[in-house]
């Protein structure tokens, strides 16, 4: 099944974000070997050159490293992965708060609203 990539933003950036999310969510553990460029490109339904560009950028950041003859691996630096997770979480929360403000919901009403949803009877709204 192809990845859910849209044409509104550069594809290689979306690939980077997808792989980052796979790493911080635990789909790929520290030290795991990534599938080959061709395998990943096929899964994502993109050109292998686009996948190569994304993986090269992930290598540049240190999240992924390559072994010359055996492929690419996820960093074993768990502090780096934790920092990435924290940064992405902060970005998501910031976007959420900005959206709430656009809806006219002030910051002081956000926490009670979240608590109400989490503790409410409608468990289909939020799956935790």
Long-range contacts (C-beta under 8 A, 24 or more apart in sequence): 1-43, 2-43, 2-44, 2-45, 3-43, 3-44, 3-45, 5-44, 5-45, 5-46, 11-46, 11-50, 12-50, 12-51, 12-53, 12-54, 12-57, 13-54, 15-44, 15-46, 15-50, 15-51, 15-54, 16-54, 16-57, 16-58, 18-44, 19-54, 19-55, 19-58, 19-64, 20-58, 20-63, 20-84, 20-88, 21-88, 23-63, 23-74, 23-81, 23-84, 24-81, 24-84, 24-85, 24-88, 28-74, 29-74, 30-74, 30-75, 30-76, 30-77, 30-78, 30-81, 31-73, 31-74, 31-76, 32-73, 32-74, 33-70, 33-71, 33-72, 33-73, 34-64, 34-71, 34-72, 34-73, 34-74, 36-71
